[in-house]
Amino acid sequence: MSAQQGIDPARWSVIPRTLCFILNGSDVLLMQRGLHKRAFPGRYNGIGGHVERDEDVYTSALREINEETGLTVHDLTLRGTMHIDAGQTTGILLFIFTATSDTRAVTDCDEGTLHWIALDKIHELPLVDDLPLILARLFGADRGAEPFFAHVRYDALDERVTRFADA
């Protein structure tokens, strides 16, 4: 019964989203978001989007990957979560995955353009602001075997403040 779930519309709520980084060899697939996009136009990000009402986050990640790239992936693994407070009554709960593709043949989508990028060249791109932190947790020196957990908020100067549960 839904009433027993403790839903209180006056409390904090979040929108669930997925974000996936697909590997092929030593390259990762990133999307340069279209200039027409409201959020992060022209910036590079992973593949993902909103979790639909009738799906779980794993199914959502697979759907978004297929819709935005045409790829069929394997080894889809939850690698972290970020709870994002953007200063409004509704925030974002981001589920971050990695996956592997055996092919680089992608299909176009209207979200932006897809690019296979060498992991050691990603820092040269105009990335979505929190991507360097996420990529360090996934592929860099901060990489861990267990999923990471982070909280993101914005300070009085509108600067992003990220706190990792293990920090």
ROVO-755079 format. One record per atom (N, C-alpha, C): residue in one letter; x, y negated, z negated; chain; atom name. Coordinates in steps of 0.001 Angstrom, whole numbers, plus 500000, padded with zeros to 6 digits. Layout:
N
+------+--------+--------+--------+------+------+
| code |   east |  north |     up | unit | site |
+------+--------+--------+--------+------+------+
|    A |      X |      Y |      Z |    A |   CA |
...
+------+--------+--------+--------+------+------+
! end
This chain:
167
+------+--------+--------+--------+------+------+
| code |   east |  north |     up | unit | site |
+------+--------+--------+--------+------+------+
|    M | 500840 | 501173 | 500000 |    A |    N |
|    M | 500000 | 500000 | 500000 |    A |   CA |
|    M | 500893 | 498754 | 500000 |    A |    C |
|    S | 500652 | 497841 | 500916 |    A |    N |
|    S | 501515 | 496678 | 501075 |    A |   CA |
|    S | 501510 | 495761 | 499862 |    A |    C |
|    A | 500413 | 495698 | 499123 |    A |    N |
|    A | 500352 | 494839 | 497944 |    A |   CA |
|    A | 501346 | 495282 | 496879 |    A |    C |
|    Q | 501706 | 496544 | 496874 |    A |    N |
|    Q | 502640 | 497070 | 495883 |    A |   CA |
|    Q | 504099 | 496773 | 496228 |    A |    C |
|    Q | 504353 | 496198 | 497381 |    A |    N |
|    Q | 505721 | 495870 | 497782 |    A |   CA |
|    Q | 506233 | 494599 | 497103 |    A |    C |
|    G | 505365 | 493873 | 496425 |    A |    N |
|    G | 505799 | 492674 | 495700 |    A |   CA |
|    G | 506041 | 491475 | 496586 |    A |    C |
|    I | 505324 | 491360 | 497695 |    A |    N |
|    I | 505505 | 490235 | 498614 |    A |   CA |
|    I | 504922 | 488966 | 497990 |    A |    C |
|    D | 505755 | 487934 | 497910 |    A |    N |
|    D | 505331 | 486642 | 497392 |    A |   CA |
|    D | 505781 | 485588 | 498396 |    A |    C |
|    P | 504854 | 485042 | 499188 |    A |    N |
|    P | 505248 | 484102 | 500243 |    A |   CA |
|    P | 505913 | 482833 | 499731 |    A |    C |
|    A | 505799 | 482546 | 498434 |    A |    N |
|    A | 506435 | 481354 | 497883 |    A |   CA |
|    A | 507916 | 481580 | 497591 |    A |    C |
|    R | 508366 | 482827 | 497596 |    A |    N |
|    R | 509768 | 483133 | 497321 |    A |   CA |
|    R | 510591 | 483079 | 498599 |    A |    C |
|    W | 511873 | 483200 | 498438 |    A |    N |
|    W | 512829 | 483263 | 499533 |    A |   CA |
|    W | 512490 | 484409 | 500476 |    A |    C |
|    S | 512614 | 484201 | 501768 |    A |    N |
|    S | 512413 | 485277 | 502738 |    A |   CA |
|    S | 513529 | 485200 | 503782 |    A |    C |
|    V | 513726 | 486308 | 504483 |    A |    N |
|    V | 514777 | 486366 | 505494 |    A |   CA |
|    V | 514244 | 486974 | 506786 |    A |    C |
|    I | 514915 | 486606 | 507869 |    A |    N |
|    I | 514661 | 487184 | 509183 |    A |   CA |
|    I | 515785 | 488185 | 509442 |    A |    C |
|    P | 515463 | 489455 | 509691 |    A |    N |
|    P | 516515 | 490432 | 509963 |    A |   CA |
|    P | 517004 | 490335 | 511411 |    A |    C |
|    R | 518317 | 490387 | 511559 |    A |    N |
|    R | 518943 | 490369 | 512885 |    A |   CA |
|    R | 520078 | 491377 | 512923 |    A |    C |
|    T | 520434 | 491799 | 514121 |    A |    N |
|    T | 521578 | 492689 | 514302 |    A |   CA |
|    T | 522640 | 491993 | 515144 |    A |    C |
|    L | 523886 | 492416 | 514949 |    A |    N |
|    L | 525017 | 491916 | 515722 |    A |   CA |
|    L | 525960 | 493091 | 515912 |    A |    C |
|    C | 526323 | 493370 | 517160 |    A |    N |
|    C | 527164 | 494534 | 517438 |    A |   CA |
|    C | 528377 | 494146 | 518274 |    A |    C |
|    F | 529495 | 494780 | 517935 |    A |    N |
|    F | 530742 | 494615 | 518680 |    A |   CA |
|    F | 531086 | 495950 | 519310 |    A |    C |
|    I | 531021 | 495983 | 520642 |    A |    N |
|    I | 531178 | 497213 | 521412 |    A |   CA |
|    I | 532613 | 497293 | 521922 |    A |    C |
|    L | 533246 | 498411 | 521633 |    A |    N |
|    L | 534635 | 498624 | 522041 |    A |   CA |
|    L | 534728 | 499535 | 523250 |    A |    C |
|    N | 535725 | 499245 | 524085 |    A |    N |
|    N | 536139 | 500123 | 525165 |    A |   CA |
|    N | 537650 | 499987 | 525220 |    A |    C |
|    G | 538352 | 501026 | 524772 |    A |    N |
|    G | 539797 | 500929 | 524645 |    A |   CA |
|    G | 540139 | 499885 | 523601 |    A |    C |
|    S | 541032 | 498960 | 523937 |    A |    N |
|    S | 541419 | 497913 | 522989 |    A |   CA |
|    S | 540702 | 496590 | 523273 |    A |    C |
|    D | 539614 | 496657 | 524024 |    A |    N |
|    D | 538826 | 495472 | 524346 |    A |   CA |
|    D | 537469 | 495539 | 523658 |    A |    C |
|    V | 536921 | 494369 | 523390 |    A |    N |
|    V | 535593 | 494265 | 522791 |    A |   CA |
|    V | 534708 | 493448 | 523733 |    A |    C |
|    L | 533438 | 493824 | 523803 |    A |    N |
|    L | 532496 | 493116 | 524657 |    A |   CA |
|    L | 531899 | 491945 | 523882 |    A |    C |
|    L | 532070 | 490747 | 524434 |    A |    N |
|    L | 531477 | 489549 | 523845 |    A |   CA |
|    L | 530581 | 488884 | 524874 |    A |    C |
|    M | 529594 | 488158 | 524368 |    A |    N |
|    M | 528725 | 487382 | 525237 |    A |   CA |
|    M | 529026 | 485907 | 525048 |    A |    C |
|    Q | 529277 | 485225 | 526155 |    A |    N |
|    Q | 529358 | 483770 | 526095 |    A |   CA |
|    Q | 527924 | 483283 | 526267 |    A |    C |
|    R | 527397 | 482731 | 525194 |    A |    N |
|    R | 525994 | 482328 | 525192 |    A |   CA |
|    R | 525748 | 481238 | 526231 |    A |    C |
|    G | 524605 | 481328 | 526883 |    A |    N |
|    G | 524251 | 480374 | 527917 |    A |   CA |
|    G | 524154 | 478958 | 527374 |    A |    C |
|    L | 524460 | 477994 | 528206 |    A |    N |
|    L | 524381 | 476590 | 527802 |    A |   CA |
|    L | 522942 | 476161 | 527507 |    A |    C |
|    H | 521976 | 476930 | 527995 |    A |    N |
|    H | 520566 | 476635 | 527754 |    A |   CA |
|    H | 520089 | 477127 | 526388 |    A |    C |
|    K | 520908 | 477889 | 525677 |    A |    N |
|    K | 520503 | 478463 | 524393 |    A |   CA |
|    K | 520557 | 477401 | 523292 |    A |    C |
|    R | 519567 | 477411 | 522395 |    A |    N |
|    R | 519488 | 476450 | 521303 |    A |   CA |
|    R | 520615 | 476671 | 520304 |    A |    C |
|    A | 520869 | 477922 | 519952 |    A |    N |
|    A | 521895 | 478241 | 518957 |    A |   CA |
|    A | 523212 | 478615 | 519645 |    A |    C |
|    F | 524273 | 477946 | 519291 |    A |    N |
|    F | 525639 | 478236 | 519738 |    A |   CA |
|    F | 525812 | 478261 | 521266 |    A |    C |
|    P | 525318 | 477261 | 521989 |    A |    N |
|    P | 525477 | 477271 | 523450 |    A |   CA |
|    P | 526955 | 477261 | 523845 |    A |    C |
|    G | 527302 | 478109 | 524805 |    A |    N |
|    G | 528665 | 478175 | 525320 |    A |   CA |
|    G | 529648 | 478911 | 524432 |    A |    C |
|    R | 529236 | 479327 | 523251 |    A |    N |
|    R | 530127 | 480024 | 522313 |    A |   CA |
|    R | 530057 | 481530 | 522536 |    A |    C |
|    Y | 531144 | 482209 | 522174 |    A |    N |
|    Y | 531222 | 483662 | 522285 |    A |   CA |
|    Y | 530731 | 484313 | 520999 |    A |    C |
|    N | 529995 | 485412 | 521161 |    A |    N |
|    N | 529473 | 486166 | 520028 |    A |   CA |
|    N | 529338 | 487626 | 520449 |    A |    C |
|    G | 529002 | 488465 | 519499 |    A |    N |
|    G | 528716 | 489862 | 519798 |    A |   CA |
|    G | 527341 | 489985 | 520435 |    A |    C |
|    I | 526854 | 491209 | 520498 |    A |    N |
|    I | 525579 | 491521 | 521133 |    A |   CA |
|    I | 524550 | 491770 | 520037 |    A |    C |
|    G | 523376 | 491163 | 520143 |    A |    N |
|    G | 522365 | 491427 | 519133 |    A |   CA |
|    G | 521189 | 490498 | 519224 |    A |    C |
|    G | 520350 | 490576 | 518188 |    A |    N |
|    G | 519161 | 489743 | 518156 |    A |   CA |
|    G | 518251 | 490119 | 517009 |    A |    C |
|    H | 517006 | 489730 | 517128 |    A |    N |
|    H | 516018 | 489939 | 516077 |    A |   CA |
|    H | 515609 | 491415 | 515968 |    A |    C |
|    V | 515358 | 491836 | 514741 |    A |    N |
|    V | 514765 | 493146 | 514486 |    A |   CA |
|    V | 513258 | 492975 | 514640 |    A |    C |
|    E | 512658 | 493780 | 515487 |    A |    N |
|    E | 511212 | 493695 | 515687 |    A |   CA |
|    E | 510476 | 494327 | 514510 |    A |    C |
|    R | 509242 | 493952 | 514353 |    A |    N |
|    R | 508446 | 494376 | 513209 |    A |   CA |
|    R | 508323 | 495898 | 513085 |    A |    C |
|    D | 508307 | 496594 | 514203 |    A |    N |
|    D | 508073 | 498035 | 514195 |    A |   CA |
|    D | 509355 | 498870 | 514293 |    A |    C |
|    E | 510516 | 498279 | 514020 |    A |    N |
|    E | 511750 | 499051 | 514159 |    A |   CA |
|    E | 512681 | 498871 | 512972 |    A |    C |
|    D | 513566 | 499842 | 512810 |    A |    N |
|    D | 514615 | 499754 | 511804 |    A |   CA |
|    D | 515821 | 499061 | 512425 |    A |    C |
|    V | 516814 | 498717 | 511610 |    A |    N |
|    V | 517947 | 497932 | 512120 |    A |   CA |
|    V | 518807 | 498741 | 513097 |    A |    C |
|    Y | 518938 | 500037 | 512898 |    A |    N |
|    Y | 519726 | 500880 | 513803 |    A |   CA |
|    Y | 519078 | 500902 | 515196 |    A |    C |
|    T | 517773 | 501150 | 515219 |    A |    N |
|    T | 517039 | 501171 | 516484 |    A |   CA |
|    T | 517088 | 499806 | 517153 |    A |    C |
|    S | 517001 | 498745 | 516351 |    A |    N |
|    S | 517080 | 497391 | 516884 |    A |   CA |
|    S | 518428 | 497141 | 517552 |    A |    C |
|    A | 519505 | 497557 | 516896 |    A |    N |
|    A | 520842 | 497363 | 517470 |    A |   CA |
|    A | 520951 | 498081 | 518814 |    A |    C |
|    L | 520481 | 499324 | 518881 |    A |    N |
|    L | 520522 | 500070 | 520153 |    A |   CA |
|    L | 519687 | 499381 | 521226 |    A |    C |
|    R | 518509 | 498898 | 520858 |    A |    N |
|    R | 517649 | 498223 | 521826 |    A |   CA |
|    R | 518304 | 496957 | 522347 |    A |    C |
|    E | 518831 | 496129 | 521417 |    A |    N |
|    E | 519475 | 494883 | 521837 |    A |   CA |
|    E | 520672 | 495157 | 522747 |    A |    C |
|    I | 521470 | 496159 | 522408 |    A |    N |
|    I | 522615 | 496518 | 523246 |    A |   CA |
|    I | 522151 | 496879 | 524647 |    A |    C |
|    N | 521120 | 497721 | 524733 |    A |    N |
|    N | 520630 | 498134 | 526043 |    A |   CA |
|    N | 520031 | 496973 | 526813 |    A |    C |
|    E | 519224 | 496128 | 526139 |    A |    N |
|    E | 518597 | 494993 | 526817 |    A |   CA |
|    E | 519621 | 493977 | 527323 |    A |    C |
|    E | 520646 | 493713 | 526523 |    A |    N |
|    E | 521582 | 492649 | 526871 |    A |   CA |
|    E | 522771 | 493114 | 527710 |    A |    C |
|    T | 523056 | 494423 | 527714 |    A |    N |
|    T | 524242 | 494900 | 528436 |    A |   CA |
|    T | 523967 | 496035 | 529414 |    A |    C |
|    G | 522887 | 496782 | 529207 |    A |    N |
|    G | 522618 | 497970 | 530005 |    A |   CA |
|    G | 523436 | 499178 | 529579 |    A |    C |
|    L | 524276 | 499009 | 528556 |    A |    N |
|    L | 525157 | 500096 | 528116 |    A |   CA |
|    L | 524429 | 501103 | 527232 |    A |    C |
|    T | 524873 | 502345 | 527331 |    A |    N |
|    T | 524530 | 503379 | 526368 |    A |   CA |
|    T | 525792 | 503598 | 525550 |    A |    C |
|    V | 525700 | 503403 | 524235 |    A |    N |
|    V | 526881 | 503464 | 523375 |    A |   CA |
|    V | 526822 | 504688 | 522471 |    A |    C |
|    H | 527945 | 504975 | 521831 |    A |    N |
|    H | 527990 | 506017 | 520812 |    A |   CA |
|    H | 528774 | 505491 | 519619 |    A |    C |
|    D | 528756 | 506247 | 518547 |    A |    N |
|    D | 529434 | 505866 | 517298 |    A |   CA |
|    D | 528947 | 504524 | 516754 |    A |    C |
|    L | 527662 | 504241 | 516908 |    A |    N |
|    L | 527095 | 503019 | 516345 |    A |   CA |
|    L | 527150 | 503132 | 514821 |    A |    C |
|    T | 527883 | 502202 | 514195 |    A |    N |
|    T | 528146 | 502286 | 512759 |    A |   CA |
|    T | 527904 | 500939 | 512097 |    A |    C |
|    L | 527137 | 500961 | 511003 |    A |    N |
|    L | 526946 | 499740 | 510220 |    A |   CA |
|    L | 528254 | 499413 | 509519 |    A |    C |
|    R | 528773 | 498200 | 509753 |    A |    N |
|    R | 530074 | 497803 | 509198 |    A |   CA |
|    R | 529982 | 496689 | 508182 |    A |    C |
|    G | 528830 | 496010 | 508112 |    A |    N |
|    G | 528700 | 494944 | 507135 |    A |   CA |
|    G | 527358 | 494251 | 507220 |    A |    C |
|    T | 527094 | 493434 | 506190 |    A |    N |
|    T | 525892 | 492599 | 506187 |    A |   CA |
|    T | 526271 | 491195 | 505739 |    A |    C |
|    M | 525558 | 490226 | 506273 |    A |    N |
|    M | 525726 | 488836 | 505866 |    A |   CA |
|    M | 524347 | 488274 | 505561 |    A |    C |
|    H | 524208 | 487724 | 504367 |    A |    N |
|    H | 522979 | 487072 | 503936 |    A |   CA |
|    H | 523219 | 485576 | 504121 |    A |    C |
|    I | 522514 | 484966 | 505064 |    A |    N |
|    I | 522796 | 483599 | 505475 |    A |   CA |
|    I | 521700 | 482649 | 504994 |    A |    C |
|    D | 522095 | 481701 | 504159 |    A |    N |
|    D | 521211 | 480659 | 503656 |    A |   CA |
|    D | 521549 | 479384 | 504415 |    A |    C |
|    A | 520692 | 479026 | 505349 |    A |    N |
|    A | 520927 | 477837 | 506170 |    A |   CA |
|    A | 520213 | 476612 | 505602 |    A |    C |
|    G | 519836 | 476667 | 504312 |    A |    N |
|    G | 519259 | 475505 | 503656 |    A |   CA |
|    G | 517759 | 475354 | 503824 |    A |    C |
|    Q | 517079 | 476393 | 504288 |    A |    N |
|    Q | 515632 | 476341 | 504440 |    A |   CA |
|    Q | 515009 | 477459 | 503603 |    A |    C |
|    T | 513694 | 477572 | 503591 |    A |    N |
|    T | 513047 | 478607 | 502771 |    A |   CA |
|    T | 513176 | 479998 | 503379 |    A |    C |
|    T | 513564 | 480073 | 504628 |    A |    N |
|    T | 513784 | 481347 | 505300 |    A |   CA |
|    T | 515233 | 481401 | 505773 |    A |    C |
|    G | 515902 | 482486 | 505449 |    A |    N |
|    G | 517279 | 482678 | 505869 |    A |   CA |
|    G | 517382 | 483820 | 506861 |    A |    C |
|    I | 518597 | 484320 | 507032 |    A |    N |
|    I | 518872 | 485402 | 507968 |    A |   CA |
|    I | 519606 | 486497 | 507223 |    A |    C |
|    L | 519217 | 487730 | 507458 |    A |    N |
|    L | 519951 | 488883 | 506963 |    A |   CA |
|    L | 520505 | 489593 | 508187 |    A |    C |
|    L | 521823 | 489492 | 508357 |    A |    N |
|    L | 522502 | 489970 | 509551 |    A |   CA |
|    L | 523149 | 491321 | 509283 |    A |    C |
|    F | 522805 | 492311 | 510101 |    A |    N |
|    F | 523369 | 493654 | 510022 |    A |   CA |
|    F | 524391 | 493794 | 511140 |    A |    C |
|    I | 525655 | 494011 | 510766 |    A |    N |
|    I | 526760 | 493983 | 511720 |    A |   CA |
|    I | 527238 | 495407 | 511991 |    A |    C |
|    F | 527289 | 495757 | 513276 |    A |    N |
|    F | 527648 | 497097 | 513719 |    A |   CA |
|    F | 528864 | 497057 | 514643 |    A |    C |
|    T | 529526 | 498201 | 514766 |    A |    N |
|    T | 530457 | 498448 | 515857 |    A |   CA |
|    T | 529953 | 499678 | 516604 |    A |    C |
|    A | 530348 | 499781 | 517862 |    A |    N |
|    A | 529983 | 500925 | 518694 |    A |   CA |
|    A | 531059 | 501092 | 519750 |    A |    C |
|    T | 530994 | 502204 | 520459 |    A |    N |
|    T | 531946 | 502498 | 521522 |    A |   CA |
|    T | 531189 | 502754 | 522814 |    A |    C |
|    S | 531746 | 502257 | 523908 |    A |    N |
|    S | 531195 | 502513 | 525234 |    A |   CA |
|    S | 532266 | 503204 | 526072 |    A |    C |
|    D | 531856 | 504190 | 526842 |    A |    N |
|    D | 532786 | 504885 | 527727 |    A |   CA |
|    D | 532908 | 504201 | 529082 |    A |    C |
|    T | 532103 | 503162 | 529295 |    A |    N |
|    T | 532135 | 502440 | 530563 |    A |   CA |
|    T | 532157 | 500939 | 530299 |    A |    C |
|    R | 532612 | 500190 | 531280 |    A |    N |
|    R | 532610 | 498725 | 531199 |    A |   CA |
|    R | 531563 | 498115 | 532121 |    A |    C |
|    A | 530800 | 498954 | 532792 |    A |    N |
|    A | 529807 | 498475 | 533750 |    A |   CA |
|    A | 528591 | 497942 | 533010 |    A |    C |
|    V | 528468 | 496618 | 532948 |    A |    N |
|    V | 527368 | 495973 | 532240 |    A |   CA |
|    V | 526411 | 495337 | 533240 |    A |    C |
|    T | 525186 | 495099 | 532780 |    A |    N |
|    T | 524203 | 494409 | 533610 |    A |   CA |
|    T | 524034 | 492990 | 533103 |    A |    C |
|    D | 523672 | 492093 | 533989 |    A |    N |
|    D | 523464 | 490696 | 533621 |    A |   CA |
|    D | 522202 | 490541 | 532785 |    A |    C |
|    C | 522203 | 489519 | 531945 |    A |    N |
|    C | 520997 | 489179 | 531192 |    A |   CA |
|    C | 520905 | 487661 | 531112 |    A |    C |
|    D | 519743 | 487162 | 530700 |    A |    N |
|    D | 519549 | 485710 | 530678 |    A |   CA |
|    D | 520046 | 485050 | 529397 |    A |    C |
|    E | 520632 | 485816 | 528478 |    A |    N |
|    E | 521152 | 485273 | 527223 |    A |   CA |
|    E | 522501 | 484571 | 527412 |    A |    C |
|    G | 523279 | 485040 | 528402 |    A |    N |
|    G | 524610 | 484504 | 528637 |    A |   CA |
|    G | 525383 | 485436 | 529553 |    A |    C |
|    T | 526717 | 485287 | 529569 |    A |    N |
|    T | 527549 | 486143 | 530413 |    A |   CA |
|    T | 528399 | 487056 | 529538 |    A |    C |
|    L | 528598 | 488287 | 530006 |    A |    N |
|    L | 529326 | 489304 | 529249 |    A |   CA |
|    L | 530773 | 489370 | 529703 |    A |    C |
|    H | 531678 | 489540 | 528722 |    A |    N |
|    H | 533104 | 489578 | 529013 |    A |   CA |
|    H | 533787 | 490612 | 528122 |    A |    C |
|    W | 534601 | 491483 | 528729 |    A |    N |
|    W | 535457 | 492384 | 527961 |    A |   CA |
|    W | 536724 | 491607 | 527621 |    A |    C |
|    I | 537010 | 491483 | 526327 |    A |    N |
|    I | 538120 | 490657 | 525856 |    A |   CA |
|    I | 539075 | 491518 | 525034 |    A |    C |
|    A | 540374 | 491386 | 525308 |    A |    N |
|    A | 541377 | 492082 | 524490 |    A |   CA |
|    A | 541285 | 491561 | 523059 |    A |    C |
|    L | 541314 | 492478 | 522098 |    A |    N |
|    L | 541179 | 492088 | 520691 |    A |   CA |
|    L | 542201 | 491034 | 520287 |    A |    C |
|    D | 543415 | 491096 | 520843 |    A |    N |
|    D | 544439 | 490124 | 520456 |    A |   CA |
|    D | 544308 | 488781 | 521178 |    A |    C |
|    K | 543295 | 488619 | 522037 |    A |    N |
|    K | 543072 | 487360 | 522757 |    A |   CA |
|    K | 541803 | 486637 | 522317 |    A |    C |
|    I | 541033 | 487272 | 521441 |    A |    N |
|    I | 539746 | 486692 | 521036 |    A |   CA |
|    I | 539911 | 485310 | 520418 |    A |    C |
|    H | 540953 | 485124 | 519629 |    A |    N |
|    H | 541150 | 483842 | 518933 |    A |   CA |
|    H | 541323 | 482663 | 519883 |    A |    C |
|    E | 541563 | 482915 | 521158 |    A |    N |
|    E | 541743 | 481851 | 522149 |    A |   CA |
|    E | 540412 | 481311 | 522675 |    A |    C |
|    L | 539311 | 481955 | 522319 |    A |    N |
|    L | 537995 | 481605 | 522857 |    A |   CA |
|    L | 537223 | 480682 | 521910 |    A |    C |
|    P | 536265 | 479927 | 522450 |    A |    N |
|    P | 535364 | 479156 | 521576 |    A |   CA |
|    P | 534324 | 480112 | 520973 |    A |    C |
|    L | 534570 | 480531 | 519746 |    A |    N |
|    L | 533751 | 481533 | 519083 |    A |   CA |
|    L | 532659 | 480886 | 518239 |    A |    C |
|    V | 531578 | 481631 | 517999 |    A |    N |
|    V | 530606 | 481238 | 516977 |    A |   CA |
|    V | 531399 | 481109 | 515685 |    A |    C |
|    D | 531071 | 480123 | 514866 |    A |    N |
|    D | 531889 | 479724 | 513726 |    A |   CA |
|    D | 532333 | 480845 | 512793 |    A |    C |
|    D | 531441 | 481772 | 512467 |    A |    N |
|    D | 531811 | 482803 | 511492 |    A |   CA |
|    D | 532475 | 484026 | 512114 |    A |    C |
|    L | 532612 | 484045 | 513428 |    A |    N |
|    L | 533168 | 485224 | 514100 |    A |   CA |
|    L | 534597 | 485566 | 513683 |    A |    C |
|    P | 535501 | 484603 | 513486 |    A |    N |
|    P | 536849 | 484982 | 513037 |    A |   CA |
|    P | 536837 | 485761 | 511718 |    A |    C |
|    L | 535973 | 485380 | 510783 |    A |    N |
|    L | 535873 | 486113 | 509516 |    A |   CA |
|    L | 535328 | 487517 | 509721 |    A |    C |
|    I | 534292 | 487630 | 510552 |    A |    N |
|    I | 533690 | 488941 | 510816 |    A |   CA |
|    I | 534686 | 489850 | 511524 |    A |    C |
|    L | 535344 | 489331 | 512550 |    A |    N |
|    L | 536282 | 490155 | 513324 |    A |   CA |
|    L | 537467 | 490606 | 512482 |    A |    C |
|    A | 537917 | 489768 | 511542 |    A |    N |
|    A | 538999 | 490173 | 510641 |    A |   CA |
|    A | 538559 | 491352 | 509785 |    A |    C |
|    R | 537295 | 491360 | 509363 |    A |    N |
|    R | 536764 | 492471 | 508570 |    A |   CA |
|    R | 536574 | 493727 | 509405 |    A |    C |
|    L | 536308 | 493573 | 510684 |    A |    N |
|    L | 536075 | 494728 | 511548 |    A |   CA |
|    L | 537354 | 495310 | 512134 |    A |    C |
|    F | 538264 | 494426 | 512576 |    A |    N |
|    F | 539408 | 494889 | 513362 |    A |   CA |
|    F | 540761 | 494392 | 512867 |    A |    C |
|    G | 540792 | 493461 | 511947 |    A |    N |
|    G | 542038 | 492812 | 511563 |    A |   CA |
|    G | 542590 | 493276 | 510236 |    A |    C |
|    A | 543403 | 492408 | 509660 |    A |    N |
|    A | 544096 | 492709 | 508410 |    A |   CA |
|    A | 543134 | 492910 | 507244 |    A |    C |
|    D | 541955 | 492308 | 507308 |    A |    N |
|    D | 540967 | 492440 | 506231 |    A |   CA |
|    D | 540069 | 493666 | 506398 |    A |    C |
|    R | 540382 | 494498 | 507397 |    A |    N |
|    R | 539556 | 495660 | 507705 |    A |   CA |
|    R | 539502 | 496621 | 506526 |    A |    C |
|    G | 538308 | 497119 | 506267 |    A |    N |
|    G | 538124 | 498105 | 505216 |    A |   CA |
|    G | 537366 | 499304 | 505749 |    A |    C |
|    A | 537435 | 500405 | 505020 |    A |    N |
|    A | 536736 | 501623 | 505427 |    A |   CA |
|    A | 535241 | 501532 | 505131 |    A |    C |
|    E | 534896 | 500807 | 504072 |    A |    N |
|    E | 533500 | 500679 | 503666 |    A |   CA |
|    E | 532885 | 499426 | 504296 |    A |    C |
|    P | 531566 | 499395 | 504416 |    A |    N |
|    P | 530920 | 498174 | 504908 |    A |   CA |
|    P | 531208 | 496990 | 503980 |    A |    C |
|    F | 531276 | 495804 | 504559 |    A |    N |
|    F | 531464 | 494602 | 503749 |    A |   CA |
|    F | 530115 | 493934 | 503516 |    A |    C |
|    F | 530059 | 493111 | 502465 |    A |    N |
|    F | 528847 | 492389 | 502110 |    A |   CA |
|    F | 529228 | 490930 | 501879 |    A |    C |
|    A | 528512 | 490030 | 502537 |    A |    N |
|    A | 528857 | 488612 | 502435 |    A |   CA |
|    A | 527610 | 487761 | 502260 |    A |    C |
|    H | 527811 | 486602 | 501631 |    A |    N |
|    H | 526772 | 485590 | 501510 |    A |   CA |
|    H | 527323 | 484321 | 502153 |    A |    C |
|    V | 526497 | 483672 | 502951 |    A |    N |
|    V | 526889 | 482443 | 503636 |    A |   CA |
|    V | 525916 | 481339 | 503229 |    A |    C |
|    R | 526473 | 480179 | 502905 |    A |    N |
|    R | 525661 | 478991 | 502635 |    A |   CA |
|    R | 526391 | 477794 | 503239 |    A |    C |
|    Y | 525734 | 476655 | 503219 |    A |    N |
|    Y | 526330 | 475425 | 503730 |    A |   CA |
|    Y | 526388 | 474407 | 502604 |    A |    C |
|    D | 527547 | 473737 | 502475 |    A |    N |
|    D | 527729 | 472778 | 501380 |    A |   CA |
|    D | 527150 | 471407 | 501746 |    A |    C |
|    A | 527367 | 470418 | 500884 |    A |    N |
|    A | 526812 | 469076 | 501080 |    A |   CA |
|    A | 527318 | 468407 | 502355 |    A |    C |
|    L | 528476 | 468822 | 502861 |    A |    N |
|    L | 529026 | 468277 | 504106 |    A |   CA |
|    L | 528647 | 469126 | 505315 |    A |    C |
|    D | 527743 | 470082 | 505114 |    A |    N |
|    D | 527271 | 471008 | 506145 |    A |   CA |
|    D | 528389 | 471921 | 506640 |    A |    C |
|    E | 529351 | 472187 | 505756 |    A |    N |
|    E | 530429 | 473139 | 506063 |    A |   CA |
|    E | 530022 | 474521 | 505574 |    A |    C |
|    R | 530310 | 475533 | 506378 |    A |    N |
|    R | 529973 | 476905 | 506025 |    A |   CA |
|    R | 530854 | 477379 | 504869 |    A |    C |
|    V | 530243 | 478015 | 503874 |    A |    N |
|    V | 530958 | 478613 | 502752 |    A |   CA |
|    V | 530590 | 480099 | 502730 |    A |    C |
|    T | 531582 | 480956 | 502928 |    A |    N |
|    T | 531345 | 482400 | 502964 |    A |   CA |
|    T | 531984 | 483051 | 501768 |    A |    C |
|    R | 531209 | 483884 | 501086 |    A |    N |
|    R | 531712 | 484622 | 499925 |    A |   CA |
|    R | 531514 | 486113 | 500193 |    A |    C |
|    F | 532617 | 486874 | 500142 |    A |    N |
|    F | 532543 | 488316 | 500308 |    A |   CA |
|    F | 532417 | 488963 | 498936 |    A |    C |
|    A | 531657 | 490033 | 498846 |    A |    N |
|    A | 531392 | 490688 | 497561 |    A |   CA |
|    A | 532676 | 491193 | 496895 |    A |    C |
|    D | 533669 | 491542 | 497674 |    A |    N |
|    D | 534910 | 492063 | 497107 |    A |   CA |
|    D | 535948 | 490975 | 496816 |    A |    C |
|    A | 535615 | 489722 | 497161 |    A |    N |
|    A | 536596 | 488637 | 496965 |    A |   CA |
|    A | 536453 | 487998 | 495596 |    A |    C |
+------+--------+--------+--------+------+------+
! end
